[in-house]
Amino acid sequence: MIVLDTNALMMPVECNVRVFEELDRVVSDTPETDRDYVVPEAVREELEKLADGAGAEATAAGVGRDLLERCSVVDTEADYADDAVLELATRPETTHAVTNDKPLKRRLLGASVPVISLRGQNKLGITQP
């Protein structure tokens, strides 16, 4: 299971990253059965709120909302998106989390979760804890 944060789903617009193609590339050694893409309900809600706004962020969130079709949306105990990502990422079936949020990345690495984030201009890479 791979958990995606809000900004991960906004990468196509904000960073010109083909998120799912890049994820398939960087986790190619992970069995396909472990490559289920999961998003906490709190992230879905955050994308909805951002998409209702205006400007580039709203456009990116709208694209992110469309990308949810490729993910399973899961309820968590946490209401705040970062806490919800951490909650899902620390489950035993989780192999990676995807985020560009530096504080969240530190929390995930501190919880021994490998983090996939932007490396270079439009490529993703894995940081091991």
JOVEN-V447768 format. One record per helix or strand of 3 or more residues. SS is the DSSP state (~ for helix, > for strand). FROM is the first residue (numbers start at 1). TO is the last residue. If there is no record, write none. Layout:
ss->SS from->FROM to->TO
ss->SS from->FROM to->TO
This chain:
ss->> from->2 to->4
ss->~ from->6 to->14
ss->~ from->19 to->26
ss->~ from->32 to->34
ss->> from->37 to->40
ss->~ from->41 to->51
ss->~ from->56 to->70
ss->> from->72 to->74
ss->~ from->81 to->89
ss->> from->96 to->98
ss->~ from->102 to->110
ss->> from->115 to->119
ss->> from->123 to->127
